Amino acid sequence: MSQLARIYVPPRSAMQSGRGKAQGWVLSFEPGERQRLDPLMGWAGSGDTNAQVSLHFNSREDAVAYAEARGLAYEVEEPKPVRIKAKVYADNFRFGRTDNWTH
């Protein structure tokens, strides 16, 4: 039984507003078994070590080639387009403005 590998572009963190360092694709595996509580410590865990693997690639083609070379079942998630709305400080003082202040 082969686990499903997921190939995707990771989302930007909440601290990023631009497109910088948003390149790169990640191949990670879906969980192969359900997590269970450890009776002694009470931590959640499983025997599936592939869930801890996360491989980074420069392009989508590299990630797909890696999965196909190793015979992995994979699913590619296309990235959502990033829309950045330009803000101008002078708009805070525009006549007839209905928005809240941006600072």
Secondary structure, DSSP 4 states (H G I P E B T S, - for coil): -PPEEEEEPPPPPTT--SSTT---EEEEEPPSS--EE-TTT--EE-S--GGG-EEEESSHHHHHHHHHHTT-EEEE-PPPPP------GGGGG-TT--SPP--
